[in-house]
């Protein structure tokens, strides 16, 4: 249930437009709803955290994703599923009305209403290389779905540091920065030393053997000498965007 619908329901009860019993029946689905043996849907998450439960598509069948997506969409909110493989996405989008697949991000979005702007400033998503784009695009889709103004700045890694410095004005104008990098993961430290805003570093699994699937980038980012840099897990563009959204939204409080 969306917070706006919950407030409207309480107003209807107070005004005598909805009976207590009818309101009770609508609220029975809170805080969660069991869907067979597939999942336990957290309908209360939107009320608690300001955004509905997000589906992790990885490890789920197309049928399971469809079932959960359909159930979450019943509340009228926009719904997001991440890490959905193209073959599964095709099946899900045929089965769920309004579902749209973002192939670069591997995400499905069911947009049932216009996204309300919740963030105050711009979330700037920066990638070190073109190979980091899938993770960066996951962050883009998530941040936009959560009501942020989002800008991209791609392929500006430290191998050509002049590419980064050429965009110093954009880096400093953003409210929150998500910096995505593989290999040795140096870009967040560089950006963190140039701005006075929160920098969320995302290590990717891009790189040759000694990168160890993103572990080298992760450890490098965790060891950053730039103050204000925080780090999420390997390839976790979604987690970075969620955190950036909370930070961007908190400026309005």
Secondary structure by P-SEA (a helix, b strand, c coil): ccaaaaaaaaaaaaaccccaaaaaaaaccccccccccccccccccccccccccccccccccaaaaaaaaaaaaccccbbbbccccaaaaaaaaaccccccccccccccccccccccccccccbbbbbccccaaaaaaaaaaaaaaaccccccccccccccaaaaaaaaaaaaaccbbbbbbccccaaaaaaaaccccbbbbbbccccccccccaaaaaaaaaaccccccccccccaaaaaaaaaaaaaaaccc
